[in-house]
Every structure is written in C-alpha cells, then in structure tokens.
Amino acid sequence: MPKSKRDRPVTLSKTKKKGREHKKSMVDLIRQAVENYNSIYVFTVENMRNLKFKELREQLKSSSRLFFGANKVMQVSLGRTASDEIQPGLYKVSKLLHGNTGLCFTNLPKEEVERLFNEYVDYDYARTGSEATEKVELKEGPLEQFSHEMEPSLRKLGLPVRLNKGVVELVSDFTVCEEGKSLSPESAGILRALGIRMATFRLNLVCRWSPGEFELYIDGPDYSDIETA
C-alpha cells in the first residue's frame, strides 16, 4: 500500500520563526506604551536570569511595561533620528539601545524607579565563560562538605580526590579558578558544588526620558554626543 503523503514526521522541537507580523506587533505595543506611560528608561542587564526578570515584570505590571531584546525593533518603534522620532527627544533613547538593553515604560516616580533598579539584585552560580570574581583554592586534605557519593562526580570535574575511610579527600592543592579569568565548564561545576555564587544579576539604568526631559545616568565619551544632541 503506498505511503500517505500526510504521514510526515513532525519535529516538535522546531519552532516557527518570529516574522514580520510579530515585529509589527511589537512596534505597535511600544508606540502605544509611549502614549500610555509618563516616563521611559533604558536599562542594561548583567548576568541575565530569565526567572528573576519575569519576577520583576510581574512586580511592575500594574504600573509599568518592560521590553527586552530586539534592539533594532525597539529603535524603529521610537525613531532612529530626529526626523523620524515619534516624540521629541526619543531618538536619543533609541541611540542607547545596543547590547543587553531594554526599555521600561512607567508611571512610577523617578525616585521609586531608581530605588527599585538599584535594589533589584540577585546572586547565582556563574556559568561557563563567565569571569571569575575571586581566586578559589582548595587545600590538600579532607573535603568534609561532600558526601562519599559525590566522589565520582568531583573526579569528573577534574578534582584530584579519593575516598579515605568513607571521606572525600583532596590528594593535592587545587586551584579552582583565578580572579578575572573565564570559567571552564569544570570550574563552574566545582563552584556550584562548593556553593560559591559568583554571578550577580543586576539592572543598570542608562537614561530617563519624559516629555521635555532627558537624563543620562552613565558618563563617558560614548554618551557625550547624545547628551548634547
């Protein structure tokens, strides 16, 4: 019996790419937010953690709207130049949208926004490729914080360990990581096993815009032309 053309395997892991309609919808949402909220902030994110960011969205949903990623779409929404900006001064905001940046549209007072962003910090385990914030060394001898069941896993991470009367023992001094150097997969795994959190999820304000006002939170030569524009 010939095989039906309808019986084609479907890979469930495949997802439809976000196309033109999605981008247009995002542009419309951002432009509507410009009308609905009093102020716009550009912010950057260090050590992005999706769950923590979702918590912030939930916390602010009654007073604010957050957009993150898709910098080009956000730039087009606000206007890239003084000639196509949708409100005076928004092209300055648009120029600051590069890298890990987002937009916060809000009706909260300036002081409340600044306090919230400054205090919204969380500590997590660093991932592979992250920069170590300190040097971590382990000295030869028993590692009593680990149970004997963990000995094989620790060996796989590169630690020179053995079991000595049921106690995990480090047979020689070992440097897990050096300050300022990138973490290998093994180093990141050892730090997690040790409970050492080196990644800090943090939000940094870059600028604030409201009708007739523009304020930079970051100094430096890269921003001087924007501030005086």
BELNOR-V980656 format. One record per helix or strand of 3 or more residues. SS is the DSSP state (H for helix, E for strand). FROM is the first residue (numbers start at 1). TO is the last residue. If there is no record, write none. Layout:
ss = (SS/SS)
from = (FROM/FROM)
to = (TO/TO)
//
This chain:
ss = (H/E/H/E/H/H/E/H/E/E/H/E/E/E/H/E/E/H)
from = (20/39/50/64/71/90/101/110/121/136/148/161/167/174/185/199/213/221)
to = (36/46/60/68/78/95/106/119/124/138/156/164/170/177/194/210/216/228)
//
